[in-house]
Amino acid sequence: DSLRVQNPGPRPLELKEAFTLFQIQYNRSYSNPAEYARRLDIFAQNLARAQRLQEEDLGTAEFGVTAFSDLTEEEFDQLYGNQRAAGRAPNMDRKVGSDEREES
Amino acid sequence: VPATCDWRKANVISPVKNQKSCSCCWAMAAAGNIEAQWGIKTGQPVEVSVQELLDCGRCGDGCRGGFVWDAFITVLNNSGLASEEDYPFQGAVRHKCQAKKHQKVAWIQDFIMLSDNEQRIARYLATEGPITVTINKKLLQGYTHGVIRATETTCNPDYVDHVVLLVGFGKTKSPEGRQAKDASSRPHRHSTPYWILKNSWGPAWGEKGYFRLHRGSNACGITKYPITARVALPAKKPHQVSCPP
């Protein structure tokens, strides 16, 4: 579509530039070239995902580079997810308590 | 229910915190909830200790996740919370509860779970103050700004893994955002209702540490666990603040 024609996505050089800017902005350094290459690859995947999310989102949200752009989804989940509570919770009756103060 | 509500304008919301590598969103949201409720009911802004919730919780390692209700149980068991200044956040659990060493600056009467109806949640928020909610954080990794309007496919509402503080709601002025976002599409004619949520990933993330989710579609499971502490002081003259529009 016209959006893709106007914004074909980052080319390799632009991608590396974007990654360098990301490293500067979020003070990231990597221990060796292999780790750098791995993080660059994850960064590229996250940017592509951000672009896809933006196309799919029905609101006004914008997705792009954040402090978490060099993390895989799994790493992001491990670092910032509530692992103990994820997807499950103790069985509880929703009627416990009430939002009507008078009924409590 | 008013059209808009933003408790940030009432000086009852503390600065955005950064949980760093400690998965303690549940404790940060609970602390933010107590701070806001205390500020609204007493008229005195306060910043409470997240570290106390981590160190003194009955479930152990709070940096590996937890439940908001356990944070509130800790507050009830300890008869309140110390201040953030006295008992500061360390980013790790120390396994040694220091609660008795510090003076309590805020306490709660009890806590409740609200209904899963967004209109009722909005009413409670507007009349009583901010509440904690648990959401699917999948779309937040790359979020920069704007209103997230997800579907069940893009953000499963049954899988919730992140706790944040709900501080307000409003509507975008038509046609905010979308026109600039995608020049090839027609601008939306309708405004978008949204929730305002306080995250705990620092002020550099999102909209100065906050983000907005579509209101009215159970976006990312926001209605699954709406929980709040209640603060009620036996004051002769109850302090009452309305949510600023």
Interface residues (C-beta under 8 A of the other chain):
Chain A: D1 S2 L3 Q6 N46 R49 A50 L53 Q54 E56 D57 L58 G59 T60 A61 E62 F63 G64 V65 T66 A67 F68 S69 L71 E73 F76 D77 L79 Y80 G81 N82 Q83 R84 A85 A86 G87 A89 P90 M92 R94 V96 G97 S98 D99 R101 S104
Chain B: Q19 S21 S23 C25 W26 C59 R64 G65 G66 F67 D110 F111 I112 M113 L114 S115 D116 R120 I121 R123 Y124 E128 T134 K137 K138 L139 Q141 G142 Y143 T144 H145 G146 V147 I148 R149 A150 T151 T154 D158 Y159 V160 D161 H162 V163 T172 E176 G177 R178 K181 D182 A183 S184 T192 Y194 W201 G202 A204 W205 R212 H214 Y225 R230
